Amino acid sequence: MRVIKLLGAGLLVGAPLAAWAVDPLGFYVGVGAGESTLQSTSLLPIQVYEHPTGWKVFAGWRPIEMFGAEVEYVDLGSRNSTYNSYATGTSNSQHASASAVGAFAVGYLPQPLPYLDFYGKLGVADLRTNLSNAATPNCTGCLLAYAPSVQNQSAARFAYAAGVQVKFGAPAVRLEYEGFTTSGGDQSLLSLDLAWNF
């Protein structure tokens, strides 16, 4: 009787896990590209806010339907820009670039359509940013000058993402927004990704 009870308990515990199972391997790889946001509210006299093109490569493991893990390299792009600020009377030259290596835990919402996934990701990333602003007076004979503002950092940052995925057998297409928190504003990427499931 004790053996029967143990087998019954094992079936009760194992049945939901079996229902979640997707693939014995569950590995996938992918690439993506889209528009990133590079910003800093801490650079003076002018804040940095740029939207270059970014790209990424990633690999993941989804051993069960509702949970998985993912690693990625993301290049948030770079941009140089020059513009006049009438508020400060200066001509400004800016540079912005960033990249990150991250690791995530991935959670998938349960839903009845096997080809559709809604998911969220939480993790940590080694984020490297290079943000700078140089402002010069925009008037003849002005003696006022601003020291260049530079923010070069490499630090572990909290990373997050959310997206939707449509699967066509082994290939899948997904739309994803991800962000990396910093004190001067989150760096982010909105991308269209192509994945391949093994």
MDTraj code that builds the backbone (N, CA, C; nanometers):
import mdtraj as md
import numpy as np

residues = "MET ARG VAL ILE LYS LEU LEU GLY ALA GLY LEU LEU VAL GLY ALA PRO LEU ALA ALA TRP ALA VAL ASP PRO LEU GLY PHE TYR VAL GLY VAL GLY ALA GLY GLU SER THR LEU GLN SER THR SER LEU LEU PRO ILE GLN VAL TYR GLU HIS PRO THR GLY TRP LYS VAL PHE ALA GLY TRP ARG PRO ILE GLU MET PHE GLY ALA GLU VAL GLU TYR VAL ASP LEU GLY SER ARG ASN SER THR TYR ASN SER TYR ALA THR GLY THR SER ASN SER GLN HIS ALA SER ALA SER ALA VAL GLY ALA PHE ALA VAL GLY TYR LEU PRO GLN PRO LEU PRO TYR LEU ASP PHE TYR GLY LYS LEU GLY VAL ALA ASP LEU ARG THR ASN LEU SER ASN ALA ALA THR PRO ASN CYS THR GLY CYS LEU LEU ALA TYR ALA PRO SER VAL GLN ASN GLN SER ALA ALA ARG PHE ALA TYR ALA ALA GLY VAL GLN VAL LYS PHE GLY ALA PRO ALA VAL ARG LEU GLU TYR GLU GLY PHE THR THR SER GLY GLY ASP GLN SER LEU LEU SER LEU ASP LEU ALA TRP ASN PHE".split()
xyz = np.array([
    [0.0832, -0.1203, 0.0000],
    [0.0000, 0.0000, 0.0000],
    [0.0868, 0.1256, 0.0000],
    [0.1978, 0.1229, 0.0776],
    [0.2873, 0.2387, 0.0835],
    [0.3499, 0.2657, -0.0537],
    [0.3853, 0.1563, -0.1237],
    [0.4438, 0.1719, -0.2578],
    [0.3426, 0.2344, -0.3527],
    [0.2183, 0.1921, -0.3435],
    [0.1128, 0.2462, -0.4296],
    [0.0924, 0.3950, -0.4022],
    [0.0944, 0.4318, -0.2741],
    [0.0783, 0.5734, -0.2389],
    [0.1943, 0.6569, -0.2935],
    [0.3157, 0.6050, -0.2828],
    [0.4315, 0.6773, -0.3343],
    [0.4247, 0.6929, -0.4855],
    [0.3812, 0.5860, -0.5543],
    [0.3670, 0.5949, -0.6990],
    [0.2596, 0.6956, -0.7373],
    [0.1512, 0.6971, -0.6618],
    [0.0447, 0.7931, -0.6890],
    [0.0909, 0.9350, -0.6690],
    [0.1656, 0.9593, -0.5603],
    [0.2179, 1.0935, -0.5358],
    [0.3147, 1.1340, -0.6461],
    [0.3970, 1.0395, -0.6919],
    [0.4902, 1.0693, -0.8003],
    [0.4180, 1.1064, -0.9278],
    [0.3072, 1.0382, -0.9568],
    [0.2297, 1.0714, -1.0757],
    [0.1662, 1.2087, -1.0643],
    [0.1175, 1.2426, -0.9444],
    [0.0561, 1.3742, -0.9249],
    [0.1570, 1.4862, -0.9442],
    [0.2785, 1.4644, -0.8970],
    [0.3833, 1.5647, -0.9129],
    [0.4377, 1.5654, -1.0550],
    [0.4537, 1.4465, -1.1124],
    [0.5167, 1.4371, -1.2442],
    [0.4263, 1.4742, -1.3584],
    [0.2955, 1.4577, -1.3435],
    [0.2038, 1.4866, -1.4530],
    [0.2099, 1.6313, -1.4997],
    [0.2049, 1.7307, -1.4061],
    [0.2157, 1.8694, -1.4542],
    [0.3483, 1.8972, -1.5231],
    [0.4583, 1.8402, -1.4707],
    [0.5886, 1.8627, -1.5332],
    [0.5927, 1.8019, -1.6718],
    [0.5327, 1.6851, -1.6873],
    [0.5288, 1.6218, -1.8187],
    [0.4475, 1.7072, -1.9161],
    [0.3389, 1.7694, -1.8650],
    [0.2573, 1.8552, -1.9505],
    [0.3335, 1.9795, -1.9932],
    [0.4293, 2.0247, -1.9097],
    [0.5083, 2.1427, -1.9429],
    [0.6214, 2.1104, -2.0398],
    [0.6596, 1.9856, -2.0512],
    [0.7788, 1.9508, -2.1280],
    [0.7630, 1.9926, -2.2731],
    [0.8653, 2.0523, -2.3292],
    [0.8650, 2.0966, -2.4679],
    [0.9532, 2.0073, -2.5520],
    [1.0760, 1.9858, -2.5079],
    [1.1749, 1.9150, -2.5876],
    [1.2820, 1.8624, -2.4928],
    [1.3356, 1.7443, -2.5193],
    [1.4429, 1.6949, -2.4314],
    [1.5642, 1.7881, -2.4285],
    [1.5903, 1.8569, -2.5405],
    [1.7011, 1.9518, -2.5449],
    [1.6517, 2.0925, -2.5160],
    [1.5623, 2.1428, -2.5988],
    [1.5049, 2.2750, -2.5757],
    [1.5983, 2.3905, -2.6030],
    [1.7038, 2.3691, -2.6830],
    [1.7985, 2.4767, -2.7112],
    [1.7525, 2.5591, -2.8314],
    [1.7920, 2.6864, -2.8315],
    [1.7651, 2.7733, -2.9458],
    [1.8727, 2.8803, -2.9547],
    [1.8912, 2.9339, -3.0744],
    [1.9835, 3.0439, -3.0996],
    [1.9110, 3.1467, -3.1855],
    [1.9639, 3.2695, -3.1874],
    [1.8973, 3.3716, -3.2671],
    [1.9777, 3.4983, -3.2827],
    [1.9269, 3.5832, -3.3698],
    [1.9843, 3.7155, -3.3948],
    [1.8695, 3.8148, -3.4015],
    [1.9014, 3.9427, -3.3805],
    [1.7995, 4.0463, -3.3878],
    [1.8603, 4.1827, -3.4118],
    [1.7761, 4.2756, -3.4552],
    [1.8205, 4.4126, -3.4778],
    [1.7022, 4.5056, -3.4595],
    [1.7318, 4.6314, -3.4241],
    [1.6251, 4.7285, -3.4048],
    [1.6783, 4.8628, -3.3604],
    [1.5904, 4.9423, -3.3013],
    [1.6253, 5.0780, -3.2570],
    [1.6565, 5.0781, -3.1083],
    [1.7712, 5.1326, -3.0736],
    [1.8090, 5.1423, -2.9333],
    [1.7924, 5.2847, -2.8820],
    [1.7948, 5.2982, -2.7515],
    [1.7933, 5.4281, -2.6854],
    [1.9148, 5.4370, -2.5946],
    [2.0020, 5.5353, -2.6226],
    [2.1189, 5.5632, -2.5399],
    [2.0988, 5.6997, -2.4773],
    [2.1076, 5.7068, -2.3442],
    [2.0766, 5.8328, -2.2786],
    [2.1524, 5.8483, -2.1482],
    [2.1609, 5.9732, -2.1045],
    [2.2137, 6.0062, -1.9726],
    [2.1583, 6.1409, -1.9308],
    [2.0995, 6.1437, -1.8120],
    [2.0499, 6.2699, -1.7567],
    [2.1539, 6.3360, -1.6675],
    [2.2713, 6.2740, -1.6525],
    [2.3718, 6.3261, -1.5594],
    [2.4822, 6.4056, -1.6274],
    [2.4824, 6.4111, -1.7623],
    [2.5854, 6.4871, -1.8327],
    [2.5422, 6.6326, -1.8482],
    [2.6305, 6.7238, -1.8126],
    [2.6008, 6.8658, -1.8216],
    [2.6957, 6.9304, -1.9214],
    [2.6530, 7.0389, -1.9906],
    [2.5271, 7.1107, -1.9712],
    [2.4081, 7.0509, -2.0463],
    [2.4329, 6.9575, -2.1398],
    [2.3257, 6.9016, -2.2212],
    [2.3180, 6.7513, -2.1981],
    [2.1976, 6.7009, -2.1872],
    [2.1793, 6.5579, -2.1677],
    [2.1969, 6.4833, -2.3007],
    [2.2369, 6.3565, -2.2914],
    [2.2513, 6.2714, -2.4091],
    [2.1239, 6.1903, -2.4273],
    [2.0712, 6.1916, -2.5487],
    [1.9520, 6.1122, -2.5810],
    [1.9570, 6.0799, -2.7299],
    [2.0011, 5.9583, -2.7634],
    [2.0224, 5.9186, -2.9024],
    [1.9485, 5.7879, -2.9333],
    [1.9207, 5.7655, -3.0638],
    [1.8494, 5.6447, -3.1084],
    [1.9216, 5.5804, -3.2264],
    [2.0369, 5.5191, -3.2027],
    [2.1046, 5.4483, -3.3120],
    [2.0429, 5.3103, -3.3368],
    [2.0940, 5.2421, -3.4372],
    [2.0525, 5.1048, -3.4663],
    [2.1367, 5.0082, -3.3834],
    [2.0714, 4.9135, -3.3183],
    [2.1406, 4.8126, -3.2378],
    [2.1138, 4.6729, -3.2901],
    [2.1941, 4.5770, -3.2448],
    [2.1755, 4.4377, -3.2858],
    [2.2191, 4.3459, -3.1713],
    [2.1827, 4.2180, -3.1830],
    [2.2172, 4.1232, -3.0774],
    [2.2220, 3.9806, -3.1319],
    [2.2928, 3.8953, -3.0589],
    [2.2922, 3.7500, -3.0810],
    [2.2616, 3.6858, -2.9463],
    [2.1906, 3.5747, -2.9483],
    [2.1502, 3.5132, -2.8223],
    [2.1400, 3.3626, -2.8371],
    [2.1441, 3.2945, -2.7237],
    [2.1242, 3.1497, -2.7165],
    [2.0465, 3.1204, -2.5891],
    [1.9592, 3.0211, -2.5962],
    [1.8768, 2.9913, -2.4800],
    [1.8475, 2.8438, -2.4639],
    [1.7903, 2.8131, -2.3505],
    [1.7524, 2.6767, -2.3154],
    [1.6148, 2.6812, -2.2508],
    [1.5200, 2.6056, -2.3075],
    [1.3837, 2.5999, -2.2551],
    [1.3467, 2.4541, -2.2292],
    [1.3907, 2.4001, -2.1157],
    [1.3655, 2.2579, -2.0890],
    [1.2196, 2.2275, -2.0589],
    [1.1454, 2.3234, -2.0052],
    [1.0028, 2.3066, -1.9806],
    [0.9285, 2.4257, -2.0378],
    [0.7991, 2.4108, -2.0543],
    [0.7210, 2.5092, -2.1296],
    [0.7214, 2.6471, -2.0667],
    [0.7188, 2.6560, -1.9329],
    [0.6980, 2.7857, -1.8683],
    [0.8258, 2.8554, -1.8253],
    [0.9411, 2.7863, -1.8272],
    [1.0634, 2.8484, -1.7780],
    [1.1822, 2.8125, -1.8668],
    [1.2797, 2.9049, -1.8700],
    [1.4011, 2.8821, -1.9455],
    [1.5100, 2.9774, -1.9012],
    [1.6207, 2.9764, -1.9736],
    [1.7339, 3.0638, -1.9455],
    [1.7919, 3.1100, -2.0784],
    [1.8540, 3.2276, -2.0770],
    [1.9066, 3.2840, -2.2008],
    [2.0302, 3.3678, -2.1731],
    [2.1258, 3.3639, -2.2643],
    [2.2431, 3.4515, -2.2606],
    [2.2472, 3.5278, -2.3923],
    [2.3067, 3.6481, -2.3894],
    [2.3112, 3.7270, -2.5117],
    [2.4264, 3.8260, -2.5107],
    [2.4637, 3.8665, -2.6302],
    [2.5495, 3.9830, -2.6502],
    [2.4677, 4.0835, -2.7286],
    [2.4618, 4.2068, -2.6810],
    [2.3858, 4.3107, -2.7494],
    [2.4742, 4.4324, -2.7708],
    [2.4769, 4.4804, -2.8939],
    [2.5452, 4.6050, -2.9289],
    [2.4370, 4.7100, -2.9505],
    [2.4313, 4.8075, -2.8617],
    [2.3278, 4.9098, -2.8687],
    [2.3594, 5.0195, -2.9697],
    [2.4699, 5.0042, -3.0433],
    [2.5014, 5.0982, -3.1499],
    [2.5797, 5.2180, -3.1008],
    [2.6084, 5.3070, -3.1926],
    [2.6804, 5.4297, -3.1592],
    [2.6331, 5.5419, -3.2508],
    [2.6468, 5.6634, -3.2025],
    [2.6068, 5.7791, -3.2833],
    [2.6837, 5.9022, -3.2398],
    [2.7292, 5.9786, -3.3387],
    [2.7873, 6.1101, -3.3175],
    [2.6918, 6.2138, -3.3749],
    [2.6669, 6.3180, -3.3011],
    [2.5748, 6.4211, -3.3484],
    [2.6210, 6.5588, -3.3020],
    [2.5825, 6.6594, -3.3787],
    [2.6142, 6.7990, -3.3474],
    [2.4883, 6.8831, -3.3667],
    [2.4590, 6.9674, -3.2706],
    [2.3419, 7.0549, -3.2825],
    [2.3602, 7.1762, -3.1940],
    [2.2792, 7.2779, -3.2203],
    [2.2814, 7.4021, -3.1430],
    [2.1720, 7.3995, -3.0369],
    [2.2071, 7.4473, -2.9175],
    [2.1101, 7.4598, -2.8092],
    [2.0841, 7.6081, -2.7849],
    [1.9618, 7.6508, -2.8161],
    [1.9274, 7.7912, -2.7952],
    [1.9060, 7.8221, -2.6470],
    [1.8729, 7.7201, -2.5694],
    [1.8511, 7.7411, -2.4256],
    [1.9810, 7.7801, -2.3553],
    [2.0927, 7.7182, -2.3977],
    [2.2213, 7.7465, -2.3328],
    [2.3131, 7.8314, -2.4195],
    [2.2734, 7.8570, -2.5445],
    [2.3583, 7.9353, -2.6335],
    [2.4876, 7.8655, -2.6697],
    [2.4823, 7.7346, -2.6883],
    [2.6022, 7.6574, -2.7164],
    [2.5836, 7.5703, -2.8400],
    [2.6964, 7.5323, -2.8988],
    [2.6997, 7.4305, -3.0034],
    [2.7523, 7.3024, -2.9391],
    [2.6792, 7.1915, -2.9573],
    [2.7064, 7.0695, -2.8827],
    [2.7447, 6.9540, -2.9749],
    [2.8510, 6.8855, -2.9375],
    [2.8928, 6.7634, -3.0070],
    [2.8789, 6.6474, -2.9097],
    [2.8041, 6.5439, -2.9517],
    [2.7773, 6.4310, -2.8638],
    [2.8236, 6.3005, -2.9259],
    [2.8633, 6.2087, -2.8389],
    [2.8910, 6.0713, -2.8800],
    [2.8218, 5.9782, -2.7820],
    [2.7605, 5.8727, -2.8349],
    [2.6941, 5.7739, -2.7500],
    [2.7153, 5.6349, -2.8082],
    [2.7574, 5.5412, -2.7250],
    [2.7700, 5.4017, -2.7660],
    [2.7589, 5.3132, -2.6425],
    [2.7150, 5.1900, -2.6630],
    [2.7007, 5.0969, -2.5505],
    [2.6905, 4.9550, -2.6019],
    [2.7299, 4.8603, -2.5168],
    [2.7155, 4.7176, -2.5456],
    [2.7015, 4.6435, -2.4132],
    [2.6546, 4.5195, -2.4197],
    [2.6326, 4.4435, -2.2960],
    [2.6380, 4.2952, -2.3233],
    [2.6817, 4.2207, -2.2222],
    [2.6715, 4.0745, -2.2187],
    [2.5810, 4.0410, -2.1014],
    [2.4730, 3.9691, -2.1262],
    [2.3748, 3.9460, -2.0212],
    [2.3313, 3.8016, -2.0087],
    [2.2775, 3.7677, -1.8921],
    [2.2196, 3.6363, -1.8644],
    [2.0830, 3.6574, -1.8003],
    [1.9835, 3.5801, -1.8448],
    [1.8457, 3.6018, -1.8029],
    [1.7787, 3.4716, -1.7613],
    [1.6856, 3.4823, -1.6672],
    [1.5849, 3.3800, -1.6438],
    [1.4619, 3.4208, -1.7233],
    [1.4012, 3.3259, -1.7932],
    [1.2894, 3.3551, -1.8829],
    [1.1650, 3.2846, -1.8324],
    [1.0539, 3.3584, -1.8254],
    [0.9254, 3.3011, -1.7883],
    [0.8244, 3.3198, -1.8990],
    [0.7465, 3.2157, -1.9299],
    [0.6472, 3.2181, -2.0378],
    [0.5067, 3.2096, -1.9785],
    [0.4156, 3.2914, -2.0294],
    [0.2773, 3.2866, -1.9826],
    [0.2078, 3.1625, -2.0377],
    [0.1333, 3.0911, -1.9544],
    [0.0574, 2.9764, -2.0062],
    [-0.0582, 3.0251, -2.0934],
    [-0.0735, 2.9645, -2.2094],
    [-0.1842, 2.9975, -2.2996],
    [-0.2065, 2.8805, -2.3949],
    [-0.3234, 2.8721, -2.4585],
    [-0.3606, 2.7496, -2.5310],
    [-0.3010, 2.7367, -2.6711],
    [-0.2424, 2.8408, -2.7267],
    [-0.1925, 2.8340, -2.8637],
    [-0.0470, 2.7883, -2.8640],
    [-0.0159, 2.6724, -2.9216],
    [0.1207, 2.6190, -2.9130],
    [0.2237, 2.6972, -2.9945],
    [0.1775, 2.7758, -3.0908],
    [0.2707, 2.8495, -3.1767],
    [0.2976, 2.9919, -3.1273],
    [0.2345, 3.0332, -3.0179],
    [0.2439, 3.1703, -2.9688],
    [0.2963, 3.1717, -2.8264],
    [0.3913, 3.2626, -2.7982],
    [0.4463, 3.2776, -2.6633],
    [0.4496, 3.4242, -2.6241],
    [0.4092, 3.4516, -2.5009],
    [0.4317, 3.5813, -2.4365],
    [0.5287, 3.5555, -2.3217],
    [0.6352, 3.6329, -2.3138],
    [0.7389, 3.6006, -2.2168],
    [0.7981, 3.7265, -2.1544],
    [0.8638, 3.7074, -2.0418],
    [0.9382, 3.8129, -1.9747],
    [1.0728, 3.7596, -1.9310],
    [1.1714, 3.8484, -1.9196],
    [1.3066, 3.8081, -1.8821],
    [1.3589, 3.9007, -1.7728],
    [1.4268, 3.8427, -1.6740],
    [1.4944, 3.9174, -1.5693],
    [1.6359, 3.8634, -1.5574],
    [1.7327, 3.9555, -1.5412],
    [1.8695, 3.9083, -1.5318],
    [1.9671, 4.0184, -1.4965],
    [2.0923, 3.9930, -1.5263],
    [2.1997, 4.0873, -1.4983],
    [2.2883, 4.0944, -1.6220],
    [2.3472, 4.2121, -1.6458],
    [2.4308, 4.2315, -1.7632],
    [2.5534, 4.3139, -1.7282],
    [2.6638, 4.2830, -1.7940],
    [2.7831, 4.3664, -1.7878],
    [2.7670, 4.4726, -1.8961],
    [2.7239, 4.5911, -1.8553],
    [2.6919, 4.6997, -1.9487],
    [2.8095, 4.7949, -1.9597],
    [2.8515, 4.8207, -2.0830],
    [2.9608, 4.9142, -2.1089],
    [2.9060, 5.0318, -2.1886],
    [2.9189, 5.1519, -2.1320],
    [2.8673, 5.2718, -2.1971],
    [2.9782, 5.3735, -2.2177],
    [2.9663, 5.4475, -2.3257],
    [3.0571, 5.5572, -2.3571],
    [2.9708, 5.6736, -2.4043],
    [2.9455, 5.7673, -2.3152],
    [2.8601, 5.8825, -2.3439],
    [2.9389, 6.0100, -2.3170],
    [2.9329, 6.1041, -2.4103],
    [3.0069, 6.2285, -2.3911],
    [2.9338, 6.3437, -2.4575],
    [2.9592, 6.4626, -2.4054],
    [2.9022, 6.5850, -2.4607],
    [3.0043, 6.6980, -2.4458],
    [3.0335, 6.7648, -2.5556],
    [3.1237, 6.8803, -2.5547],
    [3.0458, 7.0011, -2.6044],
    [3.0401, 7.1053, -2.5232],
    [2.9641, 7.2258, -2.5570],
    [3.0568, 7.3458, -2.5676],
    [3.0420, 7.4236, -2.6735],
    [3.1203, 7.5460, -2.6936],
    [3.0249, 7.6634, -2.7097],
    [3.0641, 7.7826, -2.6626],
    [2.9774, 7.9003, -2.6750],
    [2.9460, 7.9301, -2.8211],
    [2.8235, 7.9676, -2.8452],
    [2.7784, 7.9933, -2.9809],
    [2.7657, 8.1442, -3.0051],
    [2.8692, 8.2184, -2.9624],
    [2.8674, 8.3629, -2.9804],
    [3.0104, 8.4141, -2.9974],
    [3.0255, 8.5237, -3.0680],
    [3.1571, 8.5809, -3.0949],
    [3.2069, 8.6558, -2.9718],
    [3.3295, 8.6299, -2.9330],
    [3.3894, 8.7013, -2.8212],
    [3.3499, 8.6499, -2.6847],
    [3.2722, 8.5415, -2.6785],
    [3.2324, 8.4868, -2.5489],
    [3.3512, 8.4170, -2.4829],
    [3.3666, 8.4381, -2.3545],
    [3.4737, 8.3732, -2.2800],
    [3.4240, 8.2500, -2.2069],
    [3.2891, 8.2330, -2.2032],
    [3.2312, 8.1203, -2.1317],
    [3.2637, 7.9899, -2.2055],
    [3.3062, 7.8916, -2.1325],
    [3.3350, 7.7613, -2.1915],
    [3.2929, 7.6518, -2.0949],
    [3.2560, 7.5399, -2.1496],
    [3.2143, 7.4256, -2.0691],
    [3.3172, 7.3144, -2.0818],
    [3.3514, 7.2523, -1.9711],
    [3.4394, 7.1356, -1.9756],
    [3.3628, 7.0186, -2.0367],
    [3.4272, 6.9374, -2.1208],
    [3.3583, 6.8219, -2.1791],
    [3.3056, 6.7288, -2.0703],
    [3.1863, 6.6789, -2.0903],
    [3.1255, 6.5838, -1.9975],
    [3.1397, 6.4441, -2.0564],
    [3.1998, 6.3534, -1.9808],
    [3.2272, 6.2187, -2.0297],
    [3.1792, 6.1174, -1.9267],
    [3.1173, 6.0116, -1.9746],
    [3.0700, 5.9045, -1.8868],
    [3.1083, 5.7704, -1.9495],
    [3.2212, 5.7157, -1.9098],
    [3.2650, 5.5829, -1.9539],
    [3.2509, 5.4870, -1.8370],
    [3.1669, 5.3883, -1.8509],
    [3.1410, 5.2966, -1.7405],
    [3.1346, 5.1524, -1.7890],
    [3.1732, 5.0614, -1.7016],
    [3.1542, 4.9183, -1.7223],
    [3.1127, 4.8604, -1.5877],
    [2.9888, 4.8172, -1.5784],
    [2.9376, 4.7725, -1.4488],
    [2.8259, 4.6718, -1.4687],
    [2.8030, 4.5898, -1.3666],
    [2.6911, 4.4960, -1.3667],
    [2.5626, 4.5734, -1.3426],
    [2.4650, 4.5529, -1.4298],
    [2.3388, 4.6248, -1.4219],
    [2.2216, 4.5270, -1.4258],
    [2.1125, 4.5660, -1.3620],
    [1.9881, 4.4899, -1.3712],
    [1.9342, 4.5007, -1.5138],
    [1.8931, 4.3886, -1.5699],
    [1.8422, 4.3846, -1.7064],
    [1.7041, 4.3186, -1.7070],
    [1.6202, 4.3618, -1.7981],
    [1.4835, 4.3097, -1.8056],
    [1.4376, 4.3131, -1.9511],
    [1.3354, 4.2350, -1.9821],
    [1.2834, 4.2326, -2.1185],
    [1.1432, 4.1731, -2.1177],
    [1.0686, 4.2029, -2.2232],
    [0.9372, 4.1432, -2.2458],
    [0.9170, 4.1325, -2.3954],
    [0.8461, 4.0273, -2.4378],
    [0.8274, 4.0109, -2.5805],
    [0.7178, 3.9130, -2.6151],
    [0.6942, 3.9008, -2.7454],
    [0.5980, 3.8047, -2.7994],
    [0.6682, 3.7279, -2.9103],
    [0.6411, 3.5971, -2.9187],
    [0.7081, 3.5096, -3.0143],
    [0.6057, 3.4271, -3.0903],
    [0.6255, 3.4165, -3.2216],
    [0.5430, 3.3302, -3.3061],
    [0.6334, 3.2240, -3.3662],
    [0.5982, 3.0968, -3.3468],
    [0.6815, 2.9854, -3.3930],
    [0.6226, 2.9247, -3.5201],
    [0.7120, 2.8907, -3.6138],
    [0.6752, 2.8243, -3.7385],
    [0.7520, 2.6921, -3.7478],
    [0.7320, 2.6043, -3.6501],
    [0.8131, 2.4845, -3.6394],
    [0.9447, 2.5192, -3.5726],
    [1.0562, 2.4870, -3.6382],
    [1.1874, 2.5194, -3.5813],
    [1.2155, 2.6696, -3.5807],
    [1.1838, 2.7432, -3.6873],
    [1.2091, 2.8880, -3.6829],
    [1.1020, 2.9615, -3.6026],
    [1.1391, 3.0774, -3.5507],
    [1.0456, 3.1616, -3.4757],
    [1.0833, 3.3074, -3.4957],
    [0.9823, 3.3925, -3.4926],
    [1.0024, 3.5366, -3.5021],
    [0.9486, 3.5986, -3.3744],
    [1.0243, 3.6944, -3.3188],
    [0.9769, 3.7578, -3.1979],
    [1.0060, 3.9078, -3.1985],
    [0.9205, 3.9799, -3.1296],
    [0.9363, 4.1239, -3.1082],
    [0.9645, 4.1437, -2.9604],
    [1.0756, 4.2120, -2.9278],
    [1.1183, 4.2205, -2.7885],
    [1.1672, 4.3598, -2.7534],
    [1.1313, 4.4022, -2.6338],
    [1.1866, 4.5242, -2.5749],
    [1.2690, 4.4843, -2.4540],
    [1.3938, 4.5328, -2.4472],
    [1.4766, 4.5052, -2.3305],
    [1.5456, 4.6320, -2.2836],
    [1.5712, 4.6367, -2.1518],
    [1.6332, 4.7539, -2.0929],
    [1.7413, 4.7173, -1.9934],
    [1.8328, 4.8111, -1.9734],
    [1.9430, 4.7971, -1.8786],
    [1.9434, 4.9218, -1.7912],
    [1.9291, 4.9057, -1.6611],
    [1.9121, 5.0201, -1.5723],
    [2.0451, 5.0887, -1.5442],
    [2.0445, 5.2222, -1.5492],
    [2.1583, 5.3040, -1.5082],
    [2.1055, 5.4250, -1.4335],
    [2.1917, 5.4912, -1.3602],
    [2.1500, 5.6075, -1.2825],
    [2.1120, 5.7246, -1.3715],
    [2.1649, 5.7281, -1.4935],
    [2.1340, 5.8383, -1.5847],
    [2.0229, 5.8088, -1.6822],
    [1.9480, 5.6990, -1.6610],
    [1.8413, 5.6603, -1.7520],
    [1.8694, 5.5247, -1.8139],
    [1.7665, 5.4475, -1.8383],
    [1.7844, 5.3121, -1.8906],
    [1.8301, 5.3143, -2.0359],
    [1.9287, 5.2293, -2.0684],
    [1.9642, 5.2032, -2.2073],
    [1.8746, 5.0879, -2.2543],
    [1.8277, 5.0911, -2.3776],
    [1.7289, 4.9921, -2.4188],
    [1.7399, 4.9593, -2.5671],
    [1.6711, 4.8525, -2.6062],
    [1.6664, 4.8086, -2.7455],
    [1.5294, 4.7486, -2.7744],
    [1.4638, 4.7987, -2.8782],
    [1.3411, 4.7398, -2.9312],
    [1.3799, 4.6690, -3.0601],
    [1.3673, 4.5360, -3.0634],
    [1.4231, 4.4593, -3.1747],
    [1.3243, 4.3588, -3.2321],
    [1.3463, 4.3259, -3.3582],
    [1.2780, 4.2149, -3.4250],
    [1.3801, 4.1032, -3.4370],
    [1.3478, 3.9855, -3.3820],
    [1.4442, 3.8763, -3.3712],
    [1.4010, 3.7561, -3.4528],
    [1.4993, 3.6803, -3.5000],
    [1.4761, 3.5523, -3.5648],
    [1.5482, 3.4445, -3.4848],
    [1.4743, 3.3426, -3.4414],
    [1.5319, 3.2351, -3.3601],
    [1.5158, 3.1019, -3.4319],
    [1.6036, 3.0082, -3.3956],
    [1.5940, 2.8716, -3.4487],
    [1.5978, 2.7749, -3.3314],
    [1.4957, 2.6889, -3.3233],
    [1.4815, 2.5939, -3.2145],
    [1.5307, 2.4553, -3.2577],
    [1.6092, 2.3931, -3.1707],
    [1.6645, 2.2608, -3.2013],
    [1.5805, 2.1511, -3.1339],
])
top = md.Topology()
chain = top.add_chain()
for i, resn in enumerate(residues, 1):
    res = top.add_residue(resn, chain, resSeq=i)
    for name in ("N", "CA", "C"):
        top.add_atom(name, md.element.get_by_symbol(name[0]), res)
traj = md.Trajectory(xyz[None], top)
